[in-house]
Amino acid sequence: MKVVLITGASRGFGRSLALAFARKRHLLADKTVQLHLWARDASGLAETARLVQDATKDNDAATTVHVTTTVVDMGARDDYVGKIDAFLAAVHAQGPSQVVLVHNAGTLGEIGLAQDLSSVAFLQDHMELNVSSVMWFNKRFLDVFGTRDASSPAPATPHVLINVSSLNAIEPFATCNTYCVIKAARDMHHRVIAVEQGGFVKTLNYAPGPMDTNMQLALRESDRTDATLKGMFQQLKTTGTYVDTLASATLCVEHVFGPTFVSGSHVDYYDIAA
């Protein structure tokens, strides 16, 4: 049995990731795949689950996908801490051959110059959802499935942590200060884990490319977005050249289970798109 958990799975790229894992389930090379979908929006989760179930209604009897949804706020530690522990305890008891954890949940934060930050309270909330909850989930995951000695014999199939990253993690963009900061922090966190865990747990920082999501809509419509950046996004919208969410998600899944996956790497959609 293999287990996949995706946060922020109620819409957008998270939903596309769920569909990609379902459609590419043969790559997991197991008879049973448990697909756990986490998000704050119950109705959105239900719709993602329905789409996944529809996507697996074919003649491929080699792999069965079981879908579970969990309503959770990754920005509220009183909510996510207990649910993380319960999930890990239940999964560990089942003895899966591999667990894939996808950190997709995230927010844009405040658009504007670095000097225009509104409050310390905003920063604390922004970091809780986008950084602290990710680091804590990984800490507890490593308590269960990781190692303290990277030189020890590795399992036949390493577990995988996927961080949905961005070009903003490695390049500065004016008026995207809070977004760039959290993406850079998450990238480095997963790079450190790759070094510490060796062959026990592999990590990938995957930048899916510019996609026409609610986040992009906010950047196009805000009067605080850098003019050059806004123009670039408006051009992508006008020309219909945004990256398709499902195409990007599918490439991510194929890369993770392909021969060129290097643990700790930052991979952009355009790096691997044909």
NUPA-384563 format. One line per 5 residues: their letters; for each residue x, y, z of N, C-alpha, C. Coordinates in steps of 0.05 Angstrom, whole numbers, plus 5000, padded with zeros to 4 digits. Example, Ala and Ser with C-alpha at 12.3 -4.5 7.8 and 13.67 -1.06 7.14 Angstrom:
// residues 2
as	5264:4886:5156:5246:4910:5156:5264:4934:5156 ~ 5257:4955:5142:5273:4979:5143:5258:5001:5157
// end
This chain:
// residues 274
mkvvl	5017:4976:5000:5000:5000:5000:5017:5025:5000 ~ 5009:5045:4984:5023:5071:4984:5003:5092:4991 ~ 5013:5113:5004:4996:5135:5014:5005:5161:5003 ~ 4986:5177:4994:4992:5204:4984:4974:5224:4999 ~ 4985:5245:5010:4969:5266:5023:4976:5292:5010
itgas	4955:5307:5002:4958:5333:4989:4943:5354:5006 ~ 4957:5375:5014:4944:5397:5028:4934:5417:5007 ~ 4914:5433:5014:4904:5452:4995:4892:5439:4971 ~ 4877:5417:4975:4867:5401:4953:4839:5407:4944 ~ 4828:5429:4953:4800:5435:4947:4796:5450:4921
rgfgr	4818:5460:4909:4815:5476:4885:4842:5479:4871 ~ 4842:5492:4848:4867:5500:4835:4887:5478:4831 ~ 4912:5484:4836:4934:5465:4832:4932:5441:4850 ~ 4922:5444:4874:4918:5421:4892:4899:5401:4881 ~ 4877:5411:4869:4858:5392:4857:4871:5378:4833
slala	4886:5393:4817:4899:5381:4794:4920:5360:4803 ~ 4934:5365:4825:4952:5345:4835:4938:5319:4843 ~ 4915:5322:4855:4899:5298:4863:4891:5282:4838 ~ 4882:5296:4817:4875:5283:4792:4899:5270:4779 ~ 4922:5284:4780:4946:5273:4768:4955:5247:4782
farkr	4955:5247:4808:4962:5222:4823:4943:5200:4816 ~ 4917:5207:4813:4897:5186:4807:4901:5175:4779 ~ 4906:5193:4760:4909:5184:4732:4935:5170:4727 ~ 4955:5177:4742:4982:5165:4739:4988:5145:4762 ~ 4967:5133:4773:4970:5115:4796:4988:5091:4790
hllad	4989:5084:4764:5006:5061:4757:5036:5066:4763 ~ 5043:5092:4764:5071:5099:4771:5078:5092:4799 ~ 5058:5091:4817:5063:5084:4845:5069:5054:4848 ~ 5063:5039:4828:5070:5010:4828:5060:4995:4853 ~ 5035:4998:4859:5024:4984:4882:4994:4978:4876
ktvql	4984:4958:4889:4956:4950:4884:4936:4970:4897 ~ 4945:4983:4919:4927:5000:4933:4941:5027:4938 ~ 4927:5049:4932:4936:5076:4938:4915:5090:4954 ~ 4923:5100:4977:4906:5117:4993:4912:5146:4987 ~ 4892:5161:4978:4895:5189:4971:4880:5206:4991
hlwar	4896:5220:5008:4884:5237:5029:4884:5266:5019 ~ 4861:5278:5020:4858:5306:5011:4852:5324:5034 ~ 4868:5344:5039:4864:5363:5061:4860:5391:5051 ~ 4841:5405:5064:4837:5434:5058:4817:5445:5078 ~ 4812:5471:5076:4793:5484:5094:4764:5482:5083
dasgl	4762:5480:5057:4736:5481:5044:4724:5453:5040 ~ 4703:5447:5055:4691:5420:5054:4679:5414:5027 ~ 4664:5434:5016:4651:5429:4991:4671:5426:4968 ~ 4692:5442:4969:4713:5439:4949:4727:5412:4950 ~ 4732:5403:4974:4744:5376:4978:4726:5354:4967
aetar	4700:5357:4972:4681:5337:4962:4681:5336:4931 ~ 4683:5360:4919:4684:5361:4890:4710:5348:4879 ~ 4732:5354:4892:4757:5341:4884:4755:5311:4886 ~ 4744:5302:4908:4741:5273:4912:4724:5260:4890 ~ 4702:5275:4883:4685:5264:4862:4700:5263:4835
lvqda	4715:5283:4829:4730:5283:4804:4751:5261:4804 ~ 4764:5256:4826:4783:5234:4828:4770:5207:4824 ~ 4747:5204:4836:4733:5178:4833:4724:5174:4804 ~ 4716:5196:4791:4709:5194:4762:4733:5187:4746 ~ 4756:5198:4753:4781:5193:4738:4791:5165:4741
tkdnd	4782:5151:4761:4791:5123:4766:4771:5103:4758 ~ 4749:5111:4745:4729:5093:4735:4737:5082:4707 ~ 4757:5066:4707:4766:5055:4681:4771:5025:4685 ~ 4784:5013:4667:4789:4984:4668:4815:4976:4681 ~ 4828:4996:4693:4854:4990:4706:4849:4979:4734
aattv	4847:4952:4735:4842:4939:4761:4868:4934:4777 ~ 4890:4941:4765:4916:4936:4778:4920:4953:4803 ~ 4909:4977:4803:4912:4995:4825:4885:5007:4834 ~ 4879:5004:4859:4854:5015:4870:4861:5040:4886 ~ 4846:5062:4881:4850:5087:4895:4828:5091:4916
hvttt	4835:5095:4941:4816:5101:4962:4820:5130:4970 ~ 4798:5146:4969:4800:5175:4974:4788:5181:5001 ~ 4803:5197:5016:4794:5207:5042:4797:5237:5043 ~ 4777:5251:5053:4779:5281:5056:4779:5289:5085 ~ 4795:5309:5091:4796:5320:5118:4795:5350:5117
vvdmg	4776:5362:5131:4774:5391:5133:4794:5400:5155 ~ 4813:5416:5148:4833:5425:5167:4843:5453:5159 ~ 4849:5469:5179:4860:5496:5174:4889:5495:5181 ~ 4907:5495:5161:4935:5494:5166:4947:5519:5177 ~ 4930:5539:5181:4938:5564:5194:4930:5565:5223
arddy	4917:5544:5233:4908:5543:5261:4920:5519:5275 ~ 4940:5524:5291:4954:5501:5304:4937:5484:5321 ~ 4916:5496:5333:4898:5480:5350:4882:5460:5333 ~ 4881:5465:5307:4868:5447:5289:4887:5427:5276 ~ 4909:5437:5265:4926:5419:5249:4944:5401:5264
vgkid	4953:5409:5288:4972:5392:5303:4960:5365:5309 ~ 4936:5364:5320:4923:5339:5327:4916:5322:5303 ~ 4908:5335:5281:4901:5320:5257:4926:5308:5243 ~ 4948:5322:5245:4973:5311:5235:4981:5286:5250 ~ 4980:5288:5277:4987:5265:5293:4969:5241:5288
aflaa	4943:5246:5286:4924:5225:5281:4929:5211:5254 ~ 4934:5227:5234:4939:5217:5207:4964:5199:5208 ~ 4986:5209:5219:5011:5194:5219:5009:5168:5235 ~ 4994:5169:5258:4991:5145:5274:4975:5124:5258 ~ 4954:5132:5245:4937:5114:5230:4953:5102:5206
vhaqg	4968:5118:5192:4983:5109:5169:5005:5090:5177 ~ 5019:5098:5198:5042:5081:5208:5032:5053:5216 ~ 5008:5052:5228:4997:5026:5236:4991:5008:5213 ~ 4987:5020:5190:4980:5004:5166:5005:4994:5151 ~ 5029:5004:5158:5054:4995:5146:5056:5000:5117
psqvv	5052:5024:5107:5054:5030:5078:5083:5026:5068 ~ 5085:5019:5043:5112:5017:5031:5124:5044:5023 ~ 5106:5064:5020:5116:5091:5014:5094:5111:5021 ~ 5103:5134:5031:5084:5156:5037:5095:5181:5022 ~ 5077:5194:5007:5083:5218:4993:5067:5241:5004
lvhna	5080:5261:5015:5067:5284:5027:5071:5308:5010 ~ 5049:5321:5001:5051:5344:4983:5042:5369:4997 ~ 5060:5387:5002:5054:5413:5015:5046:5433:4993 ~ 5020:5434:4988:5010:5453:4968:4995:5477:4980 ~ 4983:5473:5003:4968:5495:5016:4986:5520:5020
gtlge	4976:5543:5013:4992:5567:5016:4976:5592:5008 ~ 4985:5615:5016:4972:5640:5010:4992:5660:4999 ~ 4982:5679:4984:4998:5700:4972:5008:5719:4993 ~ 4992:5725:5013:5000:5745:5032:4992:5773:5022 ~ 5005:5793:5033:5000:5820:5025:5015:5828:5000
iglaq	5001:5841:4981:5014:5852:4958:5023:5880:4964 ~ 5048:5887:4958:5057:5914:4963:5087:5914:4970 ~ 5098:5937:4974:5126:5940:4980:5132:5929:5008 ~ 5157:5922:5013:5165:5911:5039:5159:5931:5061 ~ 5161:5956:5056:5156:5977:5076:5126:5981:5082
dlssv	5109:5968:5066:5080:5972:5069:5067:5950:5086 ~ 5083:5932:5098:5071:5911:5115:5052:5923:5135 ~ 5029:5909:5139:5008:5921:5156:5012:5917:5185 ~ 5022:5894:5194:5024:5889:5223:5040:5864:5229 ~ 5049:5862:5254:5063:5838:5263:5043:5815:5264
aflqd	5018:5821:5271:4998:5800:5273:4994:5786:5246 ~ 4994:5803:5224:4992:5791:5197:5015:5772:5192 ~ 5039:5781:5198:5063:5765:5193:5062:5739:5208 ~ 5053:5739:5233:5051:5715:5248:5032:5695:5236 ~ 5009:5705:5228:4989:5688:5215:4999:5677:5188
hmeln	5012:5694:5173:5022:5686:5147:5043:5664:5150 ~ 5061:5668:5169:5082:5648:5173:5071:5622:5184 ~ 5050:5624:5201:5038:5600:5212:5028:5581:5191 ~ 5012:5593:5172:5000:5577:5151:5021:5567:5131 ~ 5039:5585:5123:5056:5579:5100:5083:5566:5107
vssvm	5092:5570:5131:5118:5559:5139:5117:5541:5164 ~ 5106:5552:5185:5107:5537:5211:5092:5510:5209 ~ 5068:5510:5197:5053:5485:5195:5067:5465:5177 ~ 5081:5474:5156:5096:5457:5138:5119:5444:5153 ~ 5134:5461:5168:5157:5451:5182:5149:5431:5204
wfnkr	5126:5437:5217:5117:5419:5239:5107:5393:5227 ~ 5092:5394:5206:5083:5369:5193:5107:5352:5185 ~ 5127:5364:5174:5151:5349:5166:5166:5338:5190 ~ 5167:5354:5212:5180:5344:5236:5167:5319:5247 ~ 5140:5319:5248:5126:5296:5258:5127:5273:5238
fldvf	5127:5279:5212:5130:5259:5192:5157:5244:5195 ~ 5178:5260:5199:5205:5248:5202:5208:5233:5229 ~ 5193:5241:5249:5193:5226:5274:5183:5197:5269 ~ 5165:5194:5250:5152:5168:5244:5167:5153:5222 ~ 5174:5167:5201:5184:5153:5177:5214:5160:5170
gtrda	5226:5179:5185:5253:5187:5178:5274:5173:5194 ~ 5298:5184:5193:5321:5172:5207:5337:5195:5220 ~ 5353:5188:5240:5372:5207:5252:5400:5201:5242 ~ 5403:5182:5225:5430:5174:5214:5427:5169:5185 ~ 5434:5189:5169:5431:5187:5140:5449:5166:5127
sspap	5469:5157:5143:5487:5136:5132:5477:5108:5136 ~ 5454:5105:5151:5443:5079:5155:5432:5068:5129 ~ 5429:5042:5127:5417:5030:5102:5389:5041:5096 ~ 5386:5051:5073:5361:5064:5065:5340:5043:5057 ~ 5314:5050:5060:5293:5031:5051:5293:5028:5021
atphv	5281:5007:5011:5280:5002:4982:5266:5025:4968 ~ 5245:5035:4980:5230:5057:4968:5229:5081:4988 ~ 5243:5102:4983:5243:5125:5001:5216:5139:5001 ~ 5209:5150:5024:5186:5167:5026:5192:5194:5012 ~ 5172:5209:5005:5176:5234:4990:5161:5257:5001
linvs	5174:5280:5004:5162:5305:5011:5163:5324:4987 ~ 5140:5333:4977:5139:5351:4955:5130:5378:4965 ~ 5146:5398:4960:5139:5426:4967:5131:5440:4941 ~ 5107:5450:4940:5099:5465:4916:5111:5493:4919 ~ 5131:5498:4903:5148:5521:4904:5140:5542:4883
slnai	5158:5559:4876:5153:5580:4857:5179:5592:4848 ~ 5179:5606:4825:5202:5621:4818:5208:5642:4839 ~ 5187:5651:4853:5191:5670:4875:5209:5661:4897 ~ 5213:5635:4899:5231:5624:4919:5260:5630:4914 ~ 5267:5634:4888:5295:5638:4881:5300:5665:4867
epfat	5278:5679:4860:5281:5705:4847:5264:5726:4862 ~ 5275:5750:4867:5259:5771:4880:5240:5784:4860 ~ 5215:5788:4869:5195:5802:4853:5184:5825:4869 ~ 5186:5849:4859:5176:5873:4873:5146:5870:4879 ~ 5138:5878:4902:5111:5877:4913:5101:5849:4920
cntyc	5119:5829:4918:5112:5802:4927:5129:5793:4950 ~ 5136:5812:4967:5154:5807:4990:5146:5783:5007 ~ 5121:5784:5017:5112:5763:5035:5111:5735:5022 ~ 5104:5735:4996:5103:5709:4982:5131:5699:4976 ~ 5149:5716:4968:5177:5707:4963:5190:5696:4988
vikaa	5185:5709:5011:5197:5700:5036:5189:5672:5043 ~ 5163:5667:5042:5154:5640:5051:5162:5618:5032 ~ 5163:5625:5006:5171:5605:4986:5201:5599:4989 ~ 5217:5619:4994:5246:5614:4998:5251:5598:5023 ~ 5236:5604:5045:5239:5589:5070:5232:5560:5066
rdmhh	5210:5554:5052:5202:5527:5048:5221:5511:5031 ~ 5232:5524:5011:5252:5511:4994:5276:5503:5010 ~ 5287:5521:5026:5311:5515:5042:5305:5493:5062 ~ 5282:5494:5074:5274:5473:5094:5275:5446:5081 ~ 5265:5443:5057:5265:5417:5043:5292:5409:5033
rviav	5309:5429:5027:5336:5422:5019:5352:5411:5043 ~ 5347:5423:5066:5361:5413:5090:5352:5384:5096 ~ 5326:5379:5094:5316:5352:5099:5330:5332:5080 ~ 5333:5339:5055:5345:5322:5036:5374:5314:5044 ~ 5388:5333:5055:5415:5328:5065:5415:5310:5089
eqggf	5397:5316:5108:5396:5301:5133:5386:5273:5130 ~ 5368:5268:5111:5354:5243:5110:5366:5223:5090 ~ 5384:5233:5072:5396:5214:5053:5376:5200:5037 ~ 5377:5173:5037:5358:5157:5021:5333:5149:5035 ~ 5329:5159:5060:5305:5152:5074:5281:5168:5065
vktln	5285:5194:5063:5263:5212:5054:5275:5231:5033 ~ 5263:5231:5009:5271:5248:4988:5253:5273:4987 ~ 5264:5295:4978:5247:5319:4976:5250:5332:4948 ~ 5228:5345:4941:5228:5360:4915:5215:5387:4920 ~ 5228:5408:4911:5216:5435:4909:5207:5438:4880
yapgp	5181:5437:4875:5170:5438:4848:5156:5465:4843 ~ 5166:5480:4824:5153:5505:4816:5136:5500:4792 ~ 5109:5501:4795:5091:5493:4773:5088:5512:4750 ~ 5101:5535:4752:5098:5554:4730:5074:5573:4735 ~ 5072:5594:4720:5049:5613:4723:5023:5601:4714
mdtnm	5004:5598:4732:4978:5586:4726:4956:5606:4731 ~ 4934:5603:4717:4912:5622:4720:4894:5614:4744 ~ 4904:5620:4768:4891:5613:4793:4881:5638:4806 ~ 4867:5635:4829:4858:5658:4845:4881:5676:4853 ~ 4904:5664:4858:4927:5680:4866:4936:5699:4843
qlalr	4936:5688:4819:4942:5704:4795:4922:5726:4791 ~ 4897:5719:4795:4875:5739:4792:4880:5763:4811 ~ 4887:5756:4836:4892:5777:4856:4915:5796:4847 ~ 4936:5784:4836:4959:5800:4827:4952:5817:4802 ~ 4935:5807:4785:4927:5822:4761:4909:5845:4769
esdrt	4893:5842:4789:4873:5862:4795:4881:5882:4816 ~ 4901:5876:4832:4909:5894:4854:4923:5919:4843 ~ 4917:5942:4855:4930:5967:4847:4957:5970:4861 ~ 4964:5950:4877:4990:5950:4891:5011:5932:4878 ~ 5003:5918:4858:5022:5900:4843:5041:5917:4826
datlk	5066:5909:4827:5086:5922:4810:5077:5923:4781 ~ 5079:5946:4768:5068:5951:4741:5079:5931:4721 ~ 5105:5926:4722:5118:5908:4703:5107:5879:4707 ~ 5105:5871:4732:5095:5845:4739:5066:5842:4730 ~ 5050:5862:4736:5022:5861:4728:5019:5859:4698
gmfqq	5035:5874:4683:5034:5873:4654:5041:5845:4643 ~ 5061:5832:4656:5068:5805:4647:5045:5786:4651 ~ 5032:5787:4674:5010:5769:4680:4986:5775:4662 ~ 4981:5801:4657:4959:5808:4639:4964:5798:4611 ~ 4989:5798:4603:4997:5788:4576:4992:5758:4575
lkttg	4999:5743:4596:4994:5714:4597:4964:5708:4594 ~ 4948:5725:4608:4919:5721:4607:4908:5727:4579 ~ 4917:5749:4567:4907:5757:4541:4915:5737:4519 ~ 4939:5727:4521:4948:5708:4500:4942:5679:4506 ~ 4930:5674:4529:4923:5646:4536:4947:5628:4540
tyvdt	4969:5640:4550:4993:5624:4553:5000:5617:4582 ~ 4981:5619:4600:4986:5609:4627:4990:5578:4625 ~ 5005:5568:4643:5010:5539:4645:4984:5525:4654 ~ 4976:5504:4641:4953:5489:4649:4959:5474:4675 ~ 4940:5477:4695:4946:5465:4721:4949:5435:4720
lasat	4932:5421:4705:4934:5392:4704:4959:5383:4689 ~ 4966:5397:4668:4991:5390:4654:5015:5393:4672 ~ 5016:5414:4688:5038:5418:4707:5038:5397:4729 ~ 5015:5391:4740:5013:5371:4761:5021:5344:4751 ~ 5014:5337:4727:5021:5311:4715:5051:5309:4711
lcveh	5064:5331:4702:5093:5331:4700:5107:5327:4727 ~ 5095:5339:4747:5107:5336:4774:5106:5307:4783 ~ 5083:5294:4780:5081:5266:4788:5100:5249:4772 ~ 5101:5253:4746:5118:5237:4729:5148:5241:4737 ~ 5155:5265:4745:5183:5270:4752:5190:5256:4778
vfgpt	5172:5257:4797:5178:5245:4823:5183:5215:4821 ~ 5169:5202:4802:5172:5173:4799:5189:5166:4775 ~ 5203:5187:4764:5220:5182:4741:5249:5180:4749 ~ 5267:5175:4729:5295:5169:4734:5312:5194:4739 ~ 5302:5218:4734:5318:5242:4737:5313:5258:4763
fvsgs	5296:5247:4780:5290:5261:4805:5314:5260:4824 ~ 5324:5284:4831:5346:5288:4850:5335:5300:4875 ~ 5339:5286:4898:5328:5296:4923:5340:5323:4930 ~ 5323:5341:4940:5332:5368:4948:5332:5388:4925 ~ 5326:5380:4901:5328:5398:4878:5304:5416:4877
hvdyy	5308:5439:4863:5287:5458:4856:5282:5454:4826 ~ 5259:5445:4819:5253:5439:4791:5229:5456:4782 ~ 5232:5470:4760:5211:5487:4749:5197:5472:4727 ~ 5171:5478:4723:5156:5466:4701:5171:5468:4675 ~ 5182:5491:4669:5195:5495:4644:5221:5479:4641
diaa	5232:5470:4664:5256:5453:4663:5250:5426:4651 ~ 5226:5416:4655:5220:5389:4647:5198:5386:4626 ~ 5185:5409:4619:5164:5408:4599:5177:5403:4571 ~ 5164:5386:4556:5176:5380:4529:5174:5404:4511
// end
